[in-house]
Amino acid sequence: MITTVNLEFLPDQMRAMADAVVARCVEHIATAGAQPSCGDVDAAALCRAMREPAPEHGASLHAMLDHLFRDWVPRSFTTIGPGYLAYIPGGGLFPAALADFITDTTNRFTGIWQAAPALVQLEANALDWLREWMAFPPETRGLFTTGGSMATWNALLCARERHLGAEIRRGVLYTSDQAHHSVLKAAKLAGVMPDRVRAIASDDRFRLRIGPLDEAIAVDRRAGLTPFAVVSSAGTTNTGAVDPLDAIADLCAREHMWHHVDGAYGAFFYLCDEMRGVLRGLPRADSLTLDPHKGMFLPYGTGALLVRDGAALRAAHEASAPYLPAMPHPQDFYDPSQHGPELSRGFPGLRVWLTVKLYGSAAFREAVAEKRALAVDAARRVSALPGIVIDAPPDLSLFAFHLTWPGATLAEEDTATRLLMDKTTSKGRVMVTGCTAHGRYLGRVCVLSFRTHQPEIDALVEDLAASIREIRS
Ligand SMILES: Cc1ncc(COP(=O)(O)O)c(C=O)c1O
């Protein structure tokens, strides 16, 4: 006699559980503006105390929700807060959580087209919308990933397959000294070791310099190596710098190299007419990393890749197996597992599809334009504060600066600027972080949360001004 194990909940139980979760989540979002901009993350002792073996028997959902929302979620950067101006914000649009709930409860298999053709079509539609937004050609194919790092990795696989074949060790990849560290990680995952990655020194506006790039390629060719790809940035994480994308596209065409653009932070600004000049050349890229969990304000876990020649993405991932459906399907249907490394996967396209359908494209265009306008306003007002030097005005919606005074040394400026970021964040209304670029510590402000509006910029300027007064006294 086999014992029946029932893991199913009754409909009323499911409703009660979902209601309890939704109530907590909605309360959490509704109070986002009142939460401190950065929770107390000095939590090593708490984390040690949290370690426990897997429980033998189940516990109450309510007790777990209490712990989560009362004790654990608040011990974190308040990434959903309107005052989150640190790193690269996004916010986390609520409808995406509904999409995830549908994804997880229906739990359909979207790895192969035959298993859920209509759902996979929604994902294909969402990718095609991104393609249109970025002005890529119809033969482009894409992939939803868990983030920008994974998108870049897939792009470098395509570049490697296309240009190097089995000769991986000879291949050399070029990027700027301001590139996100995920580029180096992605290269390594794609089999291109750090000694085959050249970080070209950036100019005084933190942009990749064409002359030294050209020279580095020539040097490597003379040494018998195979320059095969350039990764440029459509908005760096440090200072928001946009590399000269058009000139890099020209160079790559001339040198028969792959041009990948890391648009994890900045690509969605291409939606704004006024930003198309700064981002000129973006649609000419061979591949483009997008991060809908930044510039489309979705919750973490949504990156995307576009590859201009869709055949290159398919060639990198195409595979068959005797246990998969034998029926070939028409080539005009998208098949996620033939365009990416995963077979079983969630349904990331639903987040994007549902939010775009709910809000409409115009809402995203307008929201991104608002972030740009807020950043320009913030940079203008911050530059007028005593002792502030702007090192990088906003190319998009991120700017960087440092604090100085007559006779200050670089080390003193670094310490004071670091203190300025910490003091401003500790006031609890906005969270700001810094970075080190060109040997100097820089304060930075990145406006990209959909919840950030004019009042948060006013709070930023007031709290920076108050912190400067405290530091000076
Ligand atoms: C410019 C840039 N590129 C790549 C990444 C990596 O993206 P993800 O964290 O989604 O993997 C980031 C993340 O902040 C970024 O700002």
The ligand as an ORCA input file, in Angstrom:
! r2SCAN-3c Opt
* xyz 0 1
  C      26.419     49.326    -17.509
  C      26.065     47.994    -16.904
  N      26.355     46.884    -17.575
  C      26.064     45.660    -17.089
  C      25.472     45.512    -15.865
  C      25.185     44.142    -15.346
  O      23.813     43.916    -15.422
  P      23.094     42.898    -14.423
  O      23.371     43.376    -13.044
  O      21.662     43.012    -14.833
  O      23.658     41.550    -14.692
  C      25.157     46.648    -15.119
  C      24.532     46.500    -13.783
  O      24.382     47.408    -13.028
  C      25.455     47.920    -15.655
  O      25.172     49.029    -14.968
*
